[in-house]
Amino acid sequence: MFLLLLLFVLIAVITAVGLAGYGSRTLADRRARHTGTPGALRGLAALAGAGACALYAWGLLGVCGAVMVAEDGGTDSAPPQSCRTAGWWERHQQGIEITGHTVTYVPLGFVCETSDGGSYDTGDVPGYVNPAVLALALTAAGCAIGAGYVSELRARAQLRGGGAG
């Protein structure tokens, strides 16, 4: 599980760097070639996507740390130390045991499962990561859709203008 999470971190970082490069190049080319609004929107979409990927990678690093600690065997490993949040001892005294843990990818988090059928997030992913990733991803999608829409409007206007003349 830990190695898979590290692979996801690597993929997210590579994607973020690639999108940042594409976005920067697109914005620079837009100024040189005077492509206007579609080029700017494509560049902003790529930069917002890069930010979303970078923040997701940051959150995945927190999950990697929690998984590494939880899967570390030996003495004092049950219940997993990652699941020992505030109030876990009180639940244990009431007979509610920690039975396992899972990783959720959307929203990103490390979740501990209890014997009464409940679960709770440990807070290993900073609280700002999931909302910021959502906001940046929606911004990227909106800019990309806007760029496509403006390009389509320009193409239709050129066809109308070129067909009449």
Sine and cosine of phi, psi and omega as CSV:
sin_phi,cos_phi,sin_psi,cos_psi,sin_omega,cos_omega
0.00,0.00,-0.68,0.74,-0.04,-1.00
-0.89,0.45,-0.68,0.73,-0.01,-1.00
-0.92,0.39,-0.57,0.82,0.06,-1.00
-0.90,0.43,-0.67,0.75,0.04,-1.00
-0.90,0.44,-0.63,0.77,0.06,-1.00
-0.91,0.42,-0.58,0.81,0.07,-1.00
-0.89,0.45,-0.67,0.74,0.05,-1.00
-0.90,0.44,-0.62,0.79,0.05,-1.00
-0.88,0.47,-0.72,0.69,0.00,-1.00
-0.87,0.49,-0.70,0.71,0.02,-1.00
-0.89,0.45,-0.68,0.73,-0.01,-1.00
-0.91,0.43,-0.65,0.76,0.00,-1.00
-0.92,0.39,-0.70,0.71,0.02,-1.00
-0.89,0.46,-0.67,0.74,0.03,-1.00
-0.90,0.44,-0.67,0.74,0.01,-1.00
-0.89,0.46,-0.69,0.72,0.00,-1.00
-0.91,0.42,-0.68,0.73,0.02,-1.00
-0.89,0.45,-0.70,0.71,0.02,-1.00
-0.92,0.40,-0.60,0.80,0.03,-1.00
-0.91,0.42,-0.66,0.75,0.05,-1.00
-0.90,0.43,-0.70,0.71,0.02,-1.00
-0.90,0.44,-0.69,0.72,-0.02,-1.00
-0.90,0.44,-0.68,0.73,0.02,-1.00
-0.90,0.43,-0.69,0.72,0.01,-1.00
-0.91,0.42,-0.65,0.76,0.00,-1.00
-0.90,0.43,-0.67,0.74,0.03,-1.00
-0.92,0.40,-0.62,0.79,0.03,-1.00
-0.93,0.38,-0.67,0.75,0.03,-1.00
-0.91,0.41,-0.56,0.83,-0.01,-1.00
-0.88,0.48,-0.64,0.76,0.00,-1.00
-0.94,0.35,-0.62,0.78,-0.05,-1.00
-0.96,0.27,-0.63,0.78,-0.09,-1.00
-0.99,-0.14,-0.10,0.99,0.00,-1.00
0.84,0.54,0.75,0.67,0.01,-1.00
-0.98,0.20,-0.27,0.96,0.11,-0.99
0.99,0.13,-0.54,-0.84,-0.15,-0.99
-0.89,0.46,-0.71,0.71,-0.04,-1.00
-0.86,0.51,-0.64,0.77,0.02,-1.00
-0.91,0.42,-0.65,0.76,0.02,-1.00
-0.91,0.42,-0.67,0.74,0.00,-1.00
-0.92,0.39,-0.63,0.78,0.06,-1.00
-0.89,0.45,-0.68,0.73,0.03,-1.00
-0.90,0.44,-0.69,0.73,0.03,-1.00
-0.91,0.40,-0.59,0.80,0.05,-1.00
-0.89,0.46,-0.68,0.73,0.00,-1.00
-0.91,0.40,-0.66,0.75,0.01,-1.00
-0.92,0.39,-0.63,0.78,0.06,-1.00
-0.91,0.41,-0.64,0.77,0.07,-1.00
-0.89,0.45,-0.62,0.79,0.05,-1.00
-0.90,0.44,-0.67,0.75,0.04,-1.00
-0.89,0.45,-0.65,0.76,0.02,-1.00
-0.90,0.44,-0.69,0.73,0.02,-1.00
-0.91,0.42,-0.65,0.76,0.00,-1.00
-0.91,0.42,-0.68,0.73,0.03,-1.00
-0.92,0.40,-0.60,0.80,0.04,-1.00
-0.90,0.43,-0.64,0.76,0.05,-1.00
-0.89,0.46,-0.64,0.77,0.05,-1.00
-0.87,0.50,-0.71,0.71,0.04,-1.00
-0.91,0.42,-0.60,0.80,0.03,-1.00
-0.90,0.43,-0.53,0.84,0.06,-1.00
-0.90,0.44,-0.61,0.79,0.08,-1.00
-0.90,0.44,-0.65,0.76,0.04,-1.00
-0.92,0.39,-0.63,0.78,0.05,-1.00
-0.85,0.52,-0.69,0.72,0.03,-1.00
-0.88,0.47,-0.68,0.74,0.00,-1.00
-0.91,0.41,-0.65,0.76,0.02,-1.00
-0.92,0.40,-0.66,0.75,0.00,-1.00
-0.88,0.48,-0.68,0.73,0.02,-1.00
-0.94,0.35,-0.65,0.76,-0.05,-1.00
-0.93,0.36,-0.56,0.83,-0.04,-1.00
-1.00,-0.01,0.04,1.00,0.05,-1.00
-0.97,0.25,0.91,-0.42,-0.04,-1.00
-0.99,0.17,-0.13,-0.99,0.05,-1.00
0.96,-0.29,-0.17,-0.99,-0.01,-1.00
-0.92,0.39,0.51,-0.86,0.02,-1.00
0.89,0.46,0.56,0.83,-0.01,-1.00
-0.95,-0.30,0.01,1.00,0.04,-1.00
-0.80,-0.60,0.86,-0.51,-0.07,1.00
-0.95,0.32,0.33,-0.94,-0.02,-1.00
-0.82,0.57,0.65,-0.76,-0.05,-1.00
-0.88,0.47,-0.49,0.87,0.03,-1.00
-0.90,0.44,-0.45,0.90,-0.03,-1.00
-1.00,0.02,-0.05,1.00,-0.02,-1.00
-1.00,0.08,0.95,0.31,0.03,-1.00
-1.00,-0.04,0.02,-1.00,0.01,-1.00
-0.84,0.54,0.78,-0.62,0.05,-1.00
1.00,-0.06,-0.02,1.00,-0.03,-1.00
-0.93,0.36,-0.55,0.83,-0.02,-1.00
-0.94,0.35,-0.60,0.80,0.05,-1.00
-0.90,0.43,-0.66,0.75,0.05,-1.00
-0.90,0.43,-0.63,0.78,0.01,-1.00
-0.89,0.46,-0.65,0.76,0.01,-1.00
-0.93,0.36,-0.40,0.92,0.05,-1.00
-1.00,0.08,-0.03,1.00,0.02,-1.00
1.00,-0.09,0.13,0.99,0.03,-1.00
-1.00,-0.08,0.93,-0.38,-0.05,-1.00
-0.99,-0.15,0.40,-0.92,0.12,-0.99
-1.00,0.03,0.86,-0.50,-0.10,-1.00
-0.98,-0.20,-0.30,0.95,-0.01,-1.00
0.03,-1.00,-0.10,-1.00,0.02,-1.00
-0.53,-0.85,0.46,-0.89,0.06,-1.00
-0.67,-0.74,0.26,-0.96,0.09,-1.00
-0.93,-0.37,0.78,-0.62,0.11,-0.99
-0.97,-0.26,0.69,-0.72,-0.06,-1.00
-0.99,-0.11,-0.48,0.88,0.08,-1.00
-0.66,-0.75,0.95,-0.32,-0.17,0.99
-0.94,0.34,0.44,-0.90,-0.06,-1.00
-0.94,0.34,0.77,-0.64,0.00,-1.00
-0.06,-1.00,0.28,-0.96,0.09,-1.00
-0.93,-0.36,0.89,-0.45,-0.14,-0.99
-0.91,-0.42,0.77,-0.64,0.07,-1.00
-0.98,-0.18,0.69,-0.72,-0.02,-1.00
-0.97,-0.23,0.60,-0.80,-0.05,-1.00
-0.92,-0.40,0.27,-0.96,-0.08,-1.00
-0.94,0.35,-0.31,0.95,0.02,-1.00
-1.00,0.04,0.18,0.98,0.03,-1.00
1.00,-0.01,-0.04,1.00,-0.01,-1.00
-1.00,-0.01,0.06,-1.00,0.06,-1.00
-0.45,-0.89,0.32,-0.95,0.04,-1.00
-0.50,-0.87,0.52,-0.85,0.04,-1.00
-0.99,0.10,0.66,-0.75,-0.08,-1.00
-0.99,0.10,-0.26,0.97,0.00,-1.00
0.99,0.12,0.31,0.95,0.02,-1.00
-0.94,0.34,-0.40,0.92,0.10,-1.00
-1.00,-0.03,0.81,-0.59,0.00,-1.00
-0.82,0.58,0.58,-0.82,-0.10,-1.00
-0.88,0.47,-0.39,0.92,-0.03,-1.00
-1.00,0.10,-0.23,0.97,-0.13,-0.99
-0.92,0.40,-0.81,0.59,-0.08,-1.00
-0.89,0.46,-0.72,0.69,0.05,-1.00
-0.90,0.43,-0.62,0.79,-0.01,-1.00
-0.93,0.37,-0.63,0.77,0.05,-1.00
-0.89,0.45,-0.68,0.73,0.03,-1.00
-0.88,0.47,-0.72,0.69,-0.02,-1.00
-0.89,0.45,-0.69,0.72,0.00,-1.00
-0.93,0.37,-0.62,0.79,0.03,-1.00
-0.91,0.41,-0.66,0.75,0.05,-1.00
-0.92,0.40,-0.60,0.80,0.07,-1.00
-0.90,0.44,-0.70,0.71,0.02,-1.00
-0.88,0.47,-0.69,0.72,0.01,-1.00
-0.91,0.42,-0.68,0.74,0.02,-1.00
-0.89,0.46,-0.68,0.73,0.02,-1.00
-0.91,0.40,-0.65,0.76,0.01,-1.00
-0.91,0.41,-0.67,0.74,0.04,-1.00
-0.91,0.42,-0.67,0.75,0.04,-1.00
-0.88,0.48,-0.65,0.76,0.04,-1.00
-0.89,0.45,-0.67,0.74,0.04,-1.00
-0.90,0.43,-0.64,0.76,-0.01,-1.00
-0.91,0.42,-0.71,0.70,0.01,-1.00
-0.91,0.42,-0.64,0.77,0.04,-1.00
-0.89,0.45,-0.66,0.75,0.03,-1.00
-0.90,0.43,-0.68,0.73,0.03,-1.00
-0.88,0.47,-0.66,0.75,0.03,-1.00
-0.91,0.41,-0.66,0.75,0.01,-1.00
-0.90,0.43,-0.66,0.75,0.03,-1.00
-0.92,0.39,-0.61,0.79,0.03,-1.00
-0.92,0.40,-0.61,0.79,0.04,-1.00
-0.92,0.38,-0.61,0.79,0.05,-1.00
-0.91,0.41,-0.67,0.74,0.03,-1.00
-0.91,0.40,-0.69,0.73,-0.02,-1.00
-0.94,0.35,-0.63,0.78,-0.02,-1.00
-0.97,0.26,-0.52,0.85,-0.01,-1.00
-0.97,0.24,-0.45,0.89,-0.04,-1.00
-0.99,0.16,-0.40,0.92,-0.11,-0.99
-0.99,-0.10,0.00,0.00,0.00,0.00
